[in-house]
Amino acid sequence: MSSQAPADAAVPAESAAAQTLPDRTQAPADAAAPQGEVSKNAAKKAAKLAKLAQDKADKKAGNAANKGIGKQEAKKPASKAPKKKIDGAALIGIDVSKEEDFPSWYQQVLTKGDMLDYYDVSGCFILKPASYSIWEEIQNWFNGYIKKMGVKNCSFPLFVSEDVLQREKDHIEGFAAEVAWVTHAGSTPLEKKIAIRPTSETVMYPYYAKWIRSHRDLPLKLNQWNSVVRWEFKHPQPFLRTREFLWQEGHTAHLTQDAAHEEVMQILDLYARIYEELLAVPVVKGQKTEKEKFAGGLYTTTVEGYIPATGRGIQGGTSHGLGQNFSKMFGITVEDPSAKGDEKKPPIHVWQNSWGLSTRTLGVMVMIHSDNRGLVLPPRVAENQTVIVPVGITAKTSDEERSKLYAEIERLVSVLQDAGVRAISDLREGYSPGWKFNEWELRGVPLRIEFGPGEMAGGFVTAARRDIPGKDGKAPIQIADLATAVPALLETIQKDLYNRADNEYRSHRKLITNWDDFTPALNDKNVCIIPHCLTEECEDQIKDMSARKAEEDSGEAQDARAPSMGAKSLCIPFDQPEGIVPGETKCCNPKCTRPAEKWCMFGRSY
């Protein structure tokens, strides 16, 4: 789908608007039941799950009648039942709600949506085609822009010797606990253990020193798409916290600080655009505090997202200005080009950057957009943007009528594909339309098109948006307008997804000047922008005080999905509100006596 298609183009033609949409609304449980022949395994599984669901319903009814045993009712009061019981989930759907059990919901959305599978090594996951194709969309988009900037892709080994790794102690200290080591070749111990890269600065920079001999060799701009290993000991979360993950890491060398800084900001803008234009996810651009910046770097810029369901911030991608720290450590120097004739000037250490974006992007996208019916994918990155499902086929439908309908569906698929839409059809036999609807909803396909004998006779299709449930998301489209109306509708869906998420994020960014309002705002699932002195000591105090207060107020975690952890600094937003008077405005921390330097965004975070 072209990203240039008008976002607000009219969708159904006027002639189609008058069509009466067929009412195919079914009870989801009925829709989930396959019709016709299905595999024996599927039939057994369906029968077993249906029996479990019936047993559960009978048990609940018995508990209601027997008031002497009230524990079951107390645990699951009637007012909460609609949240926990997901309609139509008995067979293939999500059976926990996003509101009640976010971690389990997230796991089910990914696995039942066919995005990933669990691997037998803890903390590692298999990216299935549905998720890897999104990563490929990001790769293709980003490659197009960085290559215009003169960046070239390459590949360095994943191993790094212990001696090289230890050369930059400040840098590696931040990764020391997470480094995985190779100690044996078969059954033979290695003379020196070898690390698997947690990041590639120490892998690449000895060769930058070898390759960069003159200022004419600058700038050197390399990027690699690879995987890195960080042996996390915390609870793994798919895409967010994994022991091996995919990312890109760019490493560049420049003659001047200004040239290096210009690139840092260019890359940060591209990261923001990946989130906002491809994934429909709003972010805040800013700079990390000294406490939170990249170890060994001069400064770190960042894009920060927000997960409404948990009220937690999440780092989306970082672009680091490394200064001359690494070039001094690895001896990456050039002669001073300002020297004239035989004039001798000290060599210049190059200015370096590094920047990285990972498959964490996919997790952020899923957490923000998806719902209790499964994945909701932005059209620009969805593997399949549109699926056409045949409807209205009954036992009375002749083979000739069926063949004619299927042939027209395949023609419509070709029309859409020629218009740049990633379209498929679902002509599988033995499954009802309702079953197929549920499955494609689970997989997050942005637009479902229903096409049956009624539509064929009327010269239109029925389009159903994934992001708007029920009849509100349905509209007829004339077949003659399909090639223009569907791309326009997909762009409208993309725009609407972003606007909803942006409004949510904006409403949960709170400007706080009174400390007494800080922790309550966190507990209400907000991030807080406060006047701050930007010192590490003060950050530590804020984290400590905001954690303790949450516990003292209630005696238990305010939010099981974002427990009473203290708030950390997320970034110093580039877009600074007004109100800080230099030397007069005090830091928001009541224990701090320093003046505020900047507005700083704090929050509980991943």
N, C-alpha and C positions, 0 to 999 in steps of 0.2 A: 504494500500500500504506500502510495506516495505521501510523504510527510507534508507536501505542499498543498494537498487537497483542502478546499475551504472548510473550516471547522463548523461554520454556522449555516452551511448550505441547506436548503429545504430538502426534506427527506422524501416523504411520499408525494407523488404527483396529485394534483387536485382531483383528477379523474378517479384515482385510487381511493381517495379519502371517503368517498361515498359508499365504498364497498362495505357490506356487512361481514365482519370477521367471523369465521366459523368458531363456535365455542368448543374448544378442545380441552378446556380446563378439567383436569381429573384430580381426584384425591391422590396425592403423591404416593401413598402406599399402593394404590391400585396401579398407578403409572409405573411403579417400580417392578410390577410383576410381569415377567416375560410371557408372551403368547406364542404358541406354536412349539416347535421342537427346540429344545436347548440341550446343552451338554448334561450328562448325568451328574457330574460334579456340581454344576451350577444349580441343578434341580435339588440335589441333596442339601446343598448349602442354604438355598432359599427356604426349603422346608424346615430345616433345623432352626434357622434364625426366626422364621415365622412362629415356630412353636415356642421358642424362648420369649418372644415378644408377647405371645398369648399368655404364657405362664406368669410373666411379669404383671400383665394387666389383671389376671385373676387374683394374684397375690395382693395386689394393691386394693382390689375390690374387697377382698376378705379383710384386710387391715381396716378399711373404712367402716366395715360392719362391726368389727370387734373393737370397740372403743377402749377396752381394757388394755390393749396393746397399742400404745400411741407413739412408740419410738420411730417407727417407719414414717409416720405422718410428720413428726417433728423435724426429721431430717430433710424431708422433701415436701414442704408446704405447698398447698394447691396453687398459691400465687406465683410460685417459681416454676411450676411444672412446664408451662409453655416454653420457658427458656431452655430447660434441660432436655425436653422431649422434642427432637427435631422431626417434623413431619416428613414422612417418606423415607426415613433413614433405616427402616427395618432391614433392608436388603443390601443396598449399595451406598447409601448416603452417609453424611456426617452425623454421628450419634451423640456428640457433645456440642454445647454451644460456645461460641466465641466469648460470650459474656460471663459464663459460669466457670469454664475450665480452659483458659487460653492455651496453655502448653499442649494439652491433649488435642484441642481443636487444631492447632497449628500443625501438629504431627499428622493428623488425619487428612487435613486439607492437602498436604504435600504428597502423602502416599496414595490416597484415594484419587487424587487429581493426576496421578501418574507422573509426578515431577521427579521423584527420587525413590531410592530404596536404601535400606540399611545394610551395611557391610559387616563382615564378621570381625573386623578390627574396630574396637570402640572409638567413636569420634570421627570415623570415616564414612562417607556416604557415596552412593552411586548416583550420578546425575543422568537421568534418563533423557531421551530426545526432547521431550516437552520443555525441560528446563535448559538443557544445553543449547537448544536452538535460540533461546532468549539471550544466552551468553554470546552466541555467535552474532546476533543482531547488534549487541553492544560492541563487540569486537569490530565488526564491519564499519559501524558508524564512527567509532573512535579512530580506527586506522585511517579512515578517509581524511580526518582533520589533522592528526599528528604528522602524517606524511607530507601534508602541505606546509607544515612547520619545519620540515627537514629532518624529522625523526625517522630512523630506520629500525626495522625489527631484526632481532638476532636471537641467539640461544647460547647460554652459558651452562656449564655442568651444574648438577644439583649438589655435588659434593664440595666441601671446603675443608682444608686441613686445619687442625687445631691451632697451629702456629699463626696462620693467617687470621683466623677468627679472633684470636686474642690480641691482635695488634691494635684494635680500636676498642679499648676496655670500656669506655663510657658508653659506647654504642651497644656492645654485646651484653652489657650488664642488664639491659632491659629485656633481653631474650634468654638469658642464661638458664633459667629454670625450664624453658620450653624447648631447648635444643635437643634433637634426637641424634644419637651417635651410632655409627657403625663400628663395631669392635671386633668382628670376626669375618673371615672369608672362608665359608664352609665351617669346618671345625677348628681352623687355625686362627689363633688370635693375631690381630694386626699389630705391627710394631708401633704404629701410631694410630690412634682412633681418628675417625673421619666424621665430621658433622654433616648432616643433611641441612641444606640452607633454610634458615628461618626468614631470610631476606638476602639480597645479593650484593650489598655494598662491598663487603669484604671479598666476595668472589670476583667482582668485576674490576675493582679499582687498581689492583696491582697491574692489570693489563692496560688500563688507562695511562698509567705512568710509563708503560712501555711504548704505547702508540702515540701519545701526545709529546712531540719533541719541539714543536714550533707553534707560534701563535697562529700560523697558517693552518694548523690542524684543528683549530677551534672555529665554531663550536663543534663538539662531538656529542651527538644526540642519538642514544640507543634506547630501545624498548624491547622487553621480552614478555611474551605471554607464556606463563608457566604455572607450576604448582609449587607451593612451599609447605614446609612442615613445621608446625609449632605444637609441641606436645602438651596441649592444654590439660590441666588436671581438674578444671571446673567442669560442671555438668555440660556436656556437648549439646548444642542446638543446631539443627541443620541450617546451613548457609551462614549462620551468625557466629557460631563458635565451634570450629571443627579442627581436627588435628592436621588435616591436609586440606588446602583450599586452592582454587584457581584464582589467579589475578593477573594483572599486567603491572609491571614495574618499569618505569622509565628512569634512566640515569643519564644526566647530561653534564657537560663541562663547558664553561664560558670564560671569556677573557675578563669581563667586567662584572661587577656586582649588579649594575643596572640591567644588563642583558639577562642575567640569571633571574632577577626578580620579575622581569617582564614575562618570562616563560612560566614562572610559578603561577602567576595570575591567569595566564592564558589557559593553562591546564586546569586550574580550579574552575574556571568558567565552563570548560568542556564537561567536567564532572557534574556541575550543576545542571547543565543541559541534558546529560544522560538521564538524570533523575527526573527532571521536569518535562522534557520533551519526549523521551522514550517511555519511561516508567510511570509517568503521571504522578510523580511524588514531589511535593514541595520540599525545599531545603533552605537552610539559612547559611549563608557564606560568612566566614569569619576567620580569626586567627586563634590558635591555641595559646593558653597561658604558658609561662615558663615551666610550670609544673607538669603540664600535659603535653608539651611539645615532643617531637621525635628525638629520641636519645642520640646525642652527638650532633644534632643539627643546630642551625642558627635560629630558625623560626619555622613554624608549621602553620599552613592554612588548611581549612577544612570545610566540608559541607556537612551540616548536621540535620538529620531528619527527626521525626517524631512518630511514635506508635500510639495512636489514640486509645487502643484497648487496654494498654498498661500504663499510659501516661509517662512513658520513659523516652528519653532522647536516645539517638543512635548515630554514631559516626558513620558517614556515608562514603567518604573518600578523602585522602589527604595529599597535599602538594607541599613538599618541604624545600625550603631554602637551606642548603647545608653549609653555606658560607665557604670558608677555606679549611674547615676542620679536617675533612678527610683528605684533601689534597696535601696538607702538611703531614698527615700521618703516613700517606702512601707515596709522598714525593712526586706529586703531579705538578710539574712546573714548566713554564716556557720562558724564553728570553723576553725582556721588556721591549716591545716594538717601538717605543719612543726613543730608544738609544740611537744616537747618530754617529756614523763613521766608526771609529775605534773606541767610542765611549763605552764604558762598562757600567752596567747597572745590575743590581741584584735580580735574580730570576723572580718571576711572578708566579705565585701559587694560584691555580685556576679556581674559579668559583663554580660550585657544583649544586645540582638539584637532584632530588629523587621524588617520584610521585607514583601512587599506586591506587588501584580500584579493584575490588574483588567481587566474587560471587555473592558476597553479603548483599549486594544490590537486589538480588532475586528474593532473598528473605524479607527485606524491607518492603518490597513491592507486594508480596503475598500478604504480609501482616496488615498492611494498610487497606488494601482494596477488597480482599476476599471476605466471604460471609458464611453463614451457616448452611448454605447449599453447596459450598465448595469454592474453587478458585474463581477469581474475577481478574481476567488478564487485560491489560491495556492493548488495544488493537495493533499499535505500531510494533509490538514485540511478540505478539501471540503467534505460536507456530501455525495454528489454523485460525484465521480471522472469521470465517463463516462456514457453517455446515448446513447442508440442505437435507432435510429429513422428509421422506414421503409419508403422507397421512391419508386417511380416508380409504385405505385398502381393506376390504372385507372379504368374507368367504364367497360373496357373490361376484367379486371382481374377477373378470375373465383373464386368462393369461395374456390375451392380446391387449387388453386395457392396461394391465400391469406393465407390460413391455413398453407400451407407448408412453406411459407416465415416467418410467425409469429413463427412457431415451431422452425425454424432454428435460429431466433433471440433469442428466449429464451434459446436455447442451447448455443449460443455465450455468453449470459449473464452469464450462469453457468460456462463456461470456464474461463471467466474473474474473477468471484467471487472466483473460486477455486485458481486462481493465486494471490489472495489477493487484487484485485481491487474492489472498491465499485461501482459496475455497476448496472444500471437499464435499462429498456426498456420503450419506450413511444408508446403504441399500441392503444392510444385513437382514437376512430372513430369520424369523423365529423370535423377534423381539418387538414389542408394541412400541408405538411412537412415544408413549409416556416413559417407558424404560430408557429409550434413546435420549429423550429430553433431559432426564435426570443425569445420565452419564455425561452428556456434553456440558451440562451445568457444572458438574463436579470438575470437569477439565477446564472450565473457564473460558470456553470459546465465546468471543464477544457478541456474535450475532448468529442466531439460529433462524433459518428460513424453512417454513413449512410449506409443502407443495403437494396438493392432492387433486383429485378430479374436479372439485369445485373451483380451485384456483386456476387449473388449466383451462376450464371452460370460460372463466372470467378474465383470463389474460393478466393475472396478477399473482404475487406471492404474498405470504404472511410473514413478516419479519418480527422476531422477538429478541429484544435486547437482554443480554445477560445481566447488566448492571441495574436494570429496573424490573423487578419481579411482577408477574401477573399481567393483567390486561393493559395496565398503564404503559408497559414496555412494548406493546404490540402495535403494529401499523401495517397496512397493506402497501405494496409497491407495485406499480405497473411493470410488467415484464419489459416493455419497451424502454423504461427508464432505469432498468436494473444496473447497467454499467456505470451510470453516474450517481444514482441515488445511494447505492450501497457504499461506495467509497466515502461519500459525503456523510452518511450515517455513522460509519466507523470513526471518522474524524470528530463527529459530534460526541460520540461515546468517549473518545480519548480526552476531549476537552472537558466533558462533564466529570469524568473521574478525577482529573487534576483539580478542578474547581472545588469539588466536595472536599478533597483532602486538604487543599490550601485553606479553605474556610475553617476546617477543623483545627489545623495547626495554628492559624492566626488567633483563633478564639482561646487557645490554650497557652499562648505566650503572654505571661502576666508581668507587667512592670511593677516591681515591688520596691518601696523605699522604707517601709517599716518592718523590722525583723519579725515582729509578732505575726505578720501575715505570710511569712516565708514558708514555714513547714505546713500550715494548713493549705496553702496553695499547692504544694507538692502532693499532699494527700488527696487533693481534688484532681489529680492527674494533669497538673500543669508543669511547664518549665517556667523558671523565674528569671527575669532580666533585672539585675540589681546594680546599683553603683558599687564599684569594688576597687580595692587598692592594688589588685593584681599580684599580691605576694603569696608565696607558697604557704607560709605559716597561717595566713588568714584562710586560705582554701581548706587546709586541714581542719581548722576550727569549725568552719561552716559544715563540713562533711560530718564531723563528730556531733555538733549540736543538732543538726537536722535529723540525724539518726536517732539520738536519744529522745528527742522531744516526741517523735512519733510513737515510741514505745511507752513513754510516760503518760501520754494522753489516753491511750486505749488499753495498754497491756498486751496488745497483740498487733500483728501486722495490719496496717490499714488496707493493704491490697495484696492479696496472696500472690499476684503476678508481678508486683513491684514492692517487695516487702520493705520494712522500715529502714532500708539502706539510706545512708546519707547522700546528700546531693554533691555532685562534683561539677567543676566548671566544664561546660561543653565548648564554648568558644566566646571570643570577644567579637560580637557581630560587626561587620563592616558598616552596616546601616545602623548608625548610632542615634538613639533618641536624643532629644534635647533635654537639658535640665542639670547637667553636671557643670558646676562652676569650679574651675581649677583652683585648688588650694582652699576651697570653702566647703564643698559638698563632702560629707563624711561617708566612709565606707559603711555599707549596710550591716556588717557584722558588729554587734554591740560590744564585743570584746576588743575590737580593733580601734586604735586611735589615729590611724592614718587617713589622709584624705583619699577620696575616690579618684581613680585615674580614668576609668572607662566604665560604660555599662557592660556587664558580663553576664552571659546566659548560663544558668546553673540548672541542673535537673538530675533526677535519678536516671541511670542510663544502663545500656547493655554493654 
